[in-house]
Each structure stands twice: as C-alpha cells, then as structure tokens.
Amino acid sequence: MKLVRRDFLYLSGIAAAIPALSRIVLAQAPQAGPKLTQVLRTDLEGQGQTVQETVVSLVEFGPGSAAPWHLHPGAQELLYVIDGNVTIEVEGRGTTVIKTGEIGTIPAEFVHLARNESASASAKALVVHSRSAKDKPLVTVVKK
C-alpha cells in the first residue's frame, strides 16, 4: 500500500506543477544559484502522521549553477528532472547524473548538493520533499 501512496504523491506533484510550468520563462543571463519556486505545500491526511507535510517545488538551474551543500531535517527528497541534466552529490554516497525523465532519491538527513554542470544549457527539476516533522526547517545549509 505504501507504493500506491508514493505513486499518488508523485503523480499529484507532477499534476500540480504542469500549469505552473507553462508560465515559466527562463532568465536570459546565467544565475548565481538555482531558482526555486514552491508549487505546493500541504499537510497530509490519513497517513498516521508518519509524513506530516509534502512540499513540491520547481528548481531551475542556470548554466553552471549549483545549490550549496545542505540537508533536509526529517525530509526525504525526490528530484525529477524535467529538462537538461542535474548532478546530485550525496556525502558518503558519491555523485549521480540524473537526466531528463529520470528521478533521484535523497534520504532525510543526508548532506548533499545539486548542480548543473553544463556551461551553456539550463536544467529544470520538480522536487518533492516528504516531511516527517513540520517543526524543523525544510533546508539547513552546511558549510564544507
């Protein structure tokens, strides 16, 4: 049954993002860091409070841009690449390139970063955070 819930959350996130995607215009100049647009933030019901909240965001990486090293206290991250390639580096687990149409999972509490290694093309990804504790910050930047 858990797989069905995850599939539902995944498809709900994509369905919620589609109208927003049609209105997005890429910036002409490269950005210093990725642009994050929150698409959905809602409490979950009927989950026994295992997952309290789901946050769905669209992240846009300009050429060569990167998110800083960070972690998500009490929140698993799913990253679905819509356009381009996004490189995910998870401390202690190595580096993975996620291509258009692919998805990556980052467990809660793992220090990681995401970057666009292309010098000329932008990248976009839909990011879903499933949070077990709403009282903790969604993102904590880690100095390395």
N, C-alpha and C positions, 0 to 999 in steps of 0.2 A: 504494500500500500504506500510505503514511503516513496517508491519510484514514481508512482502516479502523482503524488503531491509535488515532487520536484519537477516533473514534466509540466504540470499545471502552472507552477510558478514561472518556469522558463518560458512557456508559451504566452502566459499573461504579460510578462515583461516585454516580450517582443511585440505583442499586440498593442500594448500601451505606447511603445516607442515609435511605431510606424507613422502615426500622424505628425509627431514632432520631427521625425527625420525629413519629411517633405519640406519643412520650413527652414531647415538649417543651411546656412551659406558659409562656405569655408573662407577664412581670412586670407587676404592676398599676401601678407607678409608672414614669415615664419614666426611662431610663437615661442616665448621663452620656456613655457611648460604646457602641458596639455590643458585643454578647456573641458571642464566638467559641467554638464547640465543635468540636474536631477529631474527625472521624468516622473517618478512615482515614489512615494514614501507612505506606507500604510501598515497599520497593525494587522496581524494575522488573527483569525478567529478559529476556534475549534481545533487548535494544534496542541492543546495541553500545555501551552506556554513554553514548549521546547524552543520554538522560534517565535520571538515576540514581534519582530518587525522585518519587513523586506524593503530595501531601498534599491530602486532601479535608476541608473544614470547612464547618460551618453557621454563618452570621453572622446575628445578629438585631439589627436597628436599632430602638430605641425611637423614638417621635416626636421629630423634630428632632435625633437623634444623628448623629454623624459619626466616622469613623476619622481619625486625624491624617494629615498628609502623610507618605508613606512610599514605599519601593521594595522590590522583591524581587530581591536579587542572584542572578543566574543562574536566575531562575524566572519563567516566563510564568504569568499568572493568567487563568482563565476564571471568570466570575461569572454564574450562572444564577439569575434572580430567581424565587422560589417564591411570594412574596406581597408585594403593595404595589409601590412604585416605588423604585429606588435610582439616585441621581445619581452618576455617575463623572466626575471631573475629572482629566484627564491633562495634565501640564505640557507646553506646546507643541502640544497637540492639541485642546484645547477640552473642552467639557462635553457629556455624553450622558446622557439619562434612559433607564434600562432598566426596562421594565415587566414585570409578571407574565408568565412564559412566554418571556421574551426572554433572550438571552445576550450578554455583552460580553467582549472580549478585551483584556488589557493586556499589552504586551510586557515582557520582562525588562528591568530597569534603568531603567524609566520612573517618574519621581516622579509619584504620583497620590494621590487620596483618594476615599473613597466616603461618601455621606451620604444620610440620609432627610430630605427637605425637608418632609414632612407634619408639621403641628403636632398631629395627632390620631390618625394611624394608624401602626402598626408595619410593618416590612418584614423579609422573610427572604430570604436568598440562599444557594445552595450555591456554594462557592468551591473551585476545583481549581487547585493550583499544581503545575506540572511543572518539577522542578528538575534542572539540569544539574550542579550542584555541591553535594553534601551538606555540605561543609566550610564553606560560607558560611552566615550567618544567614538564616532564612526571611524576616524582616522587619527593615528598618532605617528607623527614624523619621527624618524630615528636617525640620529647623527652617526655617520660611519667614518 
